[in-house]
């Protein structure tokens, strides 16, 4: 199957060829024709399987035949939960639309608003935005919504986790009622499905992989380790295995900074990325990591969505996430586009229940390992896999069980 067979026209196919893509992923094969047909779409697929192209390519094609965008107006709106994801999506929009005469932009918080207002004066055919900054721009009359034809919620479940639901509802109330709506995410909770019902019209529902599952290309396992030895074990694993690019997740911002200092003391170059860092600091840390100037990037869950690092081989959960679904998004940073990756969790005694919740969610018991240099004083129990109960067979009426029914009708004469 080729991209042209999905209904995409020549300029987009040329941009796809420029990127070296030969065949569409399953999510793309199902979603692109549906979007081109004008349908609302609600799609779930594992991270790294091409969700962004699934909505970007058909949206660009549809917008290329419409009216010119007016000053301060936008025609396609993509909402994302984090700055990193907003930047990454905007880069993809520019790549796929390089042979089209469409304009695009990106706006997010944490930076000065005036330059963003200046860029929006000419309008944008596609705008990628975080919800809070978009409302700030609207309140300053810097962006107008009357021309919006497409609304995309990317990683909608994460936006709910981060408390964006009220902002999203405010934005949707400002948009034209006649528009095409697309929801794309790695997971869909019941809350997301309830939200979808409020604004999706007879959507095409696509799930290319089992819900809440990790990619088969990611090898997953857990190290048993005492809490106070986690930093030493991480440093040992990086140095002894000569890992050059490792993404590490911590639960707190202070924990991320503390781990960076500890790794530096051991001679392992590291940088941190989290919500207390300025946008410039976050950009520099990510750029240095991609350029292999630092071996370890330590992040909180703010970076679990939107980081797109080609061929990232290792993701380590220094702390297990308190929300089990975040585990899927964390390890989804590796094993992308069919490449192999490793998702490793360092588990201490106080995280046994968190590990059990993760294993229950992904329906998989992670193999346990112990480094001989860091034998813990405890053992992580294996998660008990509960088999689903067989449904009880309905009881037959007494008359069908060989017993005489009551009030037997008289025999025919």
Secondary structure, 3 states (H helix, E strand, C coil): CCCHHHCCCHHHHHHHHHCCCCCCCHHHHHHHHHHHCCCCEEEECCCCCCHHHHHHHHHHHHHCCCCCCCCCEEEEEEEECCHHHHHHHHHHHHHHCCCCCCCEEEECCCCCCHHHHHHHHHCEEEEEEEHHHHHHHHHCCCCECCCCCEEEEECHHHHHHCCCHHHHHHHHHHCCCCCEEEEEECCCCHHHHHHHHHHCCCCEEEECCCCCCCCCCEEEEEEECCHHHHHHHHHHHHHHCCCCCEEEECCCHHHHHHHHHHHHHCCCCEEEECCCCCHHHHHHHHHHHHCCCCCEEEECHHHCCCCCCCCCCEEEECCCCCCCHHHHHHHCCCCHHHCCEEEEEEECHHHHHHHHHHHHHHCCCCEEECCHHHCCCCCCCCCCCCCCCCCCCCCCCHHHCCCCCCCCCCCCC
